[in-house]
Amino acid sequence: MSGRLTIVGIGPGDDALVTPEVQAALDQATDIVGYLPYVARVKPRPGLALHSSDNRVEINRSRHALEMTSQGRQVVIVSSGDPGVFAMAAAVLEAVDYGDPAWRDLDIRILPGITAMLAAAAACGAPLGHDFCAINLSDNMKPWSVIDKRLRLAAEADFAMAFYNPRSKSRPDGFGKALKTLQEICDKDRPMIFARNISLSDQTIQIVPINEVQEDMADMRTVVLLGSSQTRIIHRDGTPLIYTPRSVEK
């Protein structure tokens, strides 16, 4: 039997948000590869080997998966959310690009998943309803100067924005620096959304004007969304509905 490598997204947390296509790939796998907490979401069964590893070893993880695929195994690499959004799909293709030439002819498939930013947006309405961008605030793999430039240009272009990896123990100052840049450019009442543990039972949603935001409102379990100047809030009992209109006045 020839090997196959499938790179999947298992959604933001709730098992109900795993697509049937992804679940089928998990059910057929001989080996599951991924970051510790994501592999832990896969139910063990006879004939299935679980290969979990720590963060920041994406290329080594990819090479391991490619080697097992070359041996004829049915390997699935798991990412949270969607594998193509700041996740393992790019890492695997980088390993293929610079690795064993034989890897280029392997059966490699990428299956989409529901991203944290889309789940967060749906939980409070449609804040990404018009043009938007997603920015990873981690400077582990790019200098902060690049992040700051992208923040400034996106704010000046009036995009709604989604921010991944806003703040961690090893990067406690990143979100604060991003916030300072955005507060210099954006209208003071532009809404910022903090969606923590999105789709899980302890999910929380906060909607705060950007001038009132504190940097400790975000952590690594939070996806942060920022509306554009056109974003509107519908106040009601419970969580407000927030949306960005589909058209811009000429």
C-alpha positions as CSV (number, residue, x, y, z in Angstrom):
1,M,0.0,0.0,0.0
2,S,1.4,3.4,-1.0
3,G,1.8,6.0,1.7
4,R,-0.3,9.1,2.0
5,L,0.4,12.3,4.0
6,T,-2.7,14.3,4.9
7,I,-2.4,17.7,6.6
8,V,-5.6,18.6,8.4
9,G,-7.2,21.3,10.5
10,I,-9.2,20.1,13.5
11,G,-10.9,23.4,14.1
12,P,-10.7,25.8,17.1
13,G,-11.7,23.3,19.8
14,D,-15.2,21.9,19.7
15,D,-15.3,18.4,18.1
16,A,-18.5,19.4,16.3
17,L,-16.4,21.8,14.2
18,V,-14.2,19.0,12.8
19,T,-15.3,18.6,9.2
20,P,-16.5,15.1,8.0
21,E,-13.6,15.0,5.5
22,V,-11.1,15.6,8.2
23,Q,-12.7,13.0,10.5
24,A,-12.5,10.4,7.7
25,A,-8.8,11.1,7.3
26,L,-8.3,10.7,11.1
27,D,-10.2,7.4,11.1
28,Q,-8.1,6.0,8.2
29,A,-4.7,7.1,9.6
30,T,-2.0,4.7,10.9
31,D,0.0,7.6,12.4
32,I,-1.0,11.0,13.8
33,V,1.7,13.7,14.1
34,G,1.5,17.1,15.7
35,Y,1.9,19.5,18.5
36,L,1.1,18.0,22.0
37,P,-2.3,19.5,22.7
38,Y,-3.6,18.9,19.2
39,V,-2.6,15.2,19.1
40,A,-4.3,14.9,22.5
41,R,-7.6,15.7,20.8
42,V,-7.4,12.5,18.7
43,K,-8.9,9.4,20.3
44,P,-6.5,6.5,20.6
45,R,-7.4,3.2,18.9
46,P,-5.7,-0.1,18.0
47,G,-3.4,0.3,15.1
48,L,-3.0,4.0,15.5
49,A,0.3,5.5,16.6
50,L,0.4,9.0,18.1
51,H,3.5,11.1,17.6
52,S,3.3,14.3,19.6
53,S,6.1,16.9,20.0
54,D,6.6,20.3,21.5
55,N,6.1,23.7,19.8
56,R,8.8,25.3,17.5
57,V,9.9,22.0,15.9
58,E,7.6,22.2,12.8
59,I,10.2,21.3,10.2
60,N,11.5,18.3,12.2
61,R,7.9,17.2,12.7
62,S,7.3,17.6,9.0
63,R,10.4,15.5,8.0
64,H,9.3,12.7,10.4
65,A,5.9,12.6,8.8
66,L,7.3,12.6,5.3
67,E,9.7,9.8,6.2
68,M,6.9,7.6,7.6
69,T,4.8,8.4,4.4
70,S,7.8,7.2,2.3
71,Q,7.6,3.9,4.2
72,G,4.0,3.4,3.1
73,R,2.1,4.6,6.1
74,Q,-1.1,6.7,6.2
75,V,0.1,9.7,8.1
76,V,-2.1,12.6,9.3
77,I,-0.5,15.9,10.6
78,V,-3.0,17.7,12.8
79,S,-3.2,21.5,13.2
80,S,-5.7,23.5,15.1
81,G,-8.0,25.7,13.0
82,D,-7.0,25.5,9.3
83,P,-3.7,23.9,8.4
84,G,-2.9,26.6,5.9
85,V,-3.4,29.5,8.4
86,F,-0.2,30.0,10.4
87,A,0.0,26.2,10.8
88,M,1.6,23.0,9.5
89,A,0.7,23.0,5.7
90,A,3.4,25.6,4.9
91,A,5.9,23.8,7.2
92,V,5.4,20.5,5.4
93,L,5.7,22.1,1.9
94,E,8.9,23.9,3.1
95,A,10.3,20.5,4.2
96,V,9.4,19.1,0.8
97,D,10.9,22.0,-1.1
98,Y,14.3,21.7,0.6
99,G,14.3,18.0,1.5
100,D,14.6,14.6,-0.2
101,P,13.7,15.0,-3.9
102,A,11.7,11.8,-3.6
103,W,9.3,13.5,-1.2
104,R,7.9,15.6,-4.1
105,D,6.2,12.6,-5.6
106,L,4.5,11.5,-2.4
107,D,0.7,11.6,-2.1
108,I,0.2,14.8,-0.1
109,R,-3.2,16.3,0.6
110,I,-4.3,19.3,2.6
111,L,-7.8,19.4,4.1
112,P,-9.2,22.7,5.3
113,G,-10.6,23.4,8.7
114,I,-12.5,26.1,10.6
115,T,-10.1,28.8,11.7
116,A,-10.2,30.5,15.1
117,M,-10.8,33.9,13.5
118,L,-13.8,32.7,11.6
119,A,-15.3,30.9,14.6
120,A,-14.7,34.1,16.7
121,A,-16.3,36.3,14.1
122,A,-19.3,34.0,13.9
123,A,-19.7,34.0,17.7
124,C,-20.4,37.8,17.7
125,G,-21.8,38.4,14.2
126,A,-19.8,39.3,11.1
127,P,-16.9,41.7,11.9
128,L,-15.0,40.3,9.0
129,G,-17.8,40.9,6.6
130,H,-15.8,43.1,4.3
131,D,-12.1,43.3,3.3
132,F,-9.9,41.9,6.2
133,C,-6.4,40.6,6.8
134,A,-4.9,38.2,9.3
135,I,-1.6,39.0,11.1
136,N,0.5,36.7,13.3
137,L,1.9,38.8,16.1
138,S,4.6,36.3,17.0
139,D,8.1,37.6,16.2
140,N,9.6,34.1,16.5
141,M,10.0,33.8,12.8
142,K,10.0,37.4,11.6
143,P,11.4,40.6,13.0
144,W,9.1,43.0,14.9
145,S,9.8,45.7,12.3
146,V,8.0,43.6,9.7
147,I,5.0,43.1,12.0
148,D,4.8,46.9,12.8
149,K,5.0,47.8,9.1
150,R,2.1,45.4,8.3
151,L,0.0,46.7,11.2
152,R,0.5,50.3,10.1
153,L,-0.3,49.6,6.4
154,A,-3.3,47.5,7.3
155,A,-4.7,50.2,9.6
156,E,-4.1,52.9,7.1
157,A,-5.9,50.8,4.5
158,D,-8.8,50.5,6.9
159,F,-8.9,46.7,6.9
160,A,-10.7,44.8,9.6
161,M,-8.0,42.6,11.1
162,A,-7.6,39.3,12.9
163,F,-4.6,38.7,15.2
164,Y,-3.1,35.3,16.0
165,N,-0.6,34.6,18.8
166,P,-1.1,38.0,20.5
167,R,0.7,37.4,23.8
168,S,2.5,34.6,25.6
169,K,4.8,34.1,28.6
170,S,7.8,34.2,26.3
171,R,6.5,37.2,24.3
172,P,4.7,39.3,27.0
173,D,5.2,42.7,25.2
174,G,4.1,41.9,21.7
175,F,0.5,42.7,22.0
176,G,1.2,45.9,23.9
177,K,3.5,47.1,21.1
178,A,0.9,46.2,18.5
179,L,-1.8,48.0,20.5
180,K,0.3,51.2,20.8
181,T,0.8,51.3,17.0
182,L,-2.9,50.7,16.3
183,Q,-4.1,53.2,18.9
184,E,-1.9,55.9,17.1
185,I,-3.7,55.3,13.8
186,C,-7.2,54.0,14.4
187,D,-10.3,55.9,15.6
188,K,-10.6,55.7,19.3
189,D,-13.9,53.9,19.3
190,R,-13.0,51.2,16.8
191,P,-14.2,47.9,18.3
192,M,-11.7,45.3,19.3
193,I,-13.0,41.8,20.0
194,F,-11.3,39.3,22.4
195,A,-12.5,35.7,21.8
196,R,-11.0,33.4,24.4
197,N,-11.4,29.6,24.2
198,I,-13.6,30.0,21.2
199,S,-16.1,27.2,20.7
200,L,-15.5,25.6,24.1
201,S,-17.7,25.6,27.1
202,D,-15.8,28.4,28.8
203,Q,-15.7,30.6,25.8
204,T,-15.8,34.3,26.5
205,I,-16.3,37.3,24.1
206,Q,-15.3,40.9,25.0
207,I,-16.0,43.8,22.7
208,V,-14.0,46.9,23.8
209,P,-13.2,50.3,22.1
210,I,-9.6,50.2,21.1
211,N,-8.7,53.2,23.3
212,E,-9.9,51.3,26.4
213,V,-8.0,48.1,25.6
214,Q,-5.4,46.9,28.0
215,E,-2.6,44.6,26.8
216,D,-3.3,41.9,29.4
217,M,-6.8,41.3,27.9
218,A,-5.1,38.9,25.4
219,D,-3.2,35.7,25.8
220,M,-2.3,32.6,23.6
221,R,-5.8,31.2,24.0
222,T,-7.3,34.4,22.6
223,V,-7.9,35.4,19.0
224,V,-8.3,39.2,18.7
225,L,-10.3,40.9,16.0
226,L,-10.3,44.6,15.1
227,G,-13.1,46.2,13.2
228,S,-12.6,48.7,10.4
229,S,-13.9,52.3,10.6
230,Q,-17.1,51.1,9.1
231,T,-17.8,48.3,11.6
232,R,-21.1,48.7,13.5
233,I,-22.4,47.3,16.8
234,I,-26.0,46.3,17.3
235,H,-26.7,46.6,21.0
236,R,-29.2,44.1,22.5
237,D,-29.6,42.0,25.6
238,G,-26.6,39.7,25.9
239,T,-23.7,39.8,23.6
240,P,-24.0,42.6,21.0
241,L,-24.0,41.7,17.3
242,I,-21.1,43.3,15.4
243,Y,-20.7,43.5,11.7
244,T,-18.7,45.2,9.0
245,P,-21.0,46.3,6.1
246,R,-20.4,44.7,2.7
247,S,-20.2,48.1,0.9
248,V,-18.2,51.2,1.4
249,E,-19.7,54.6,0.7
250,K,-18.3,56.2,-2.5
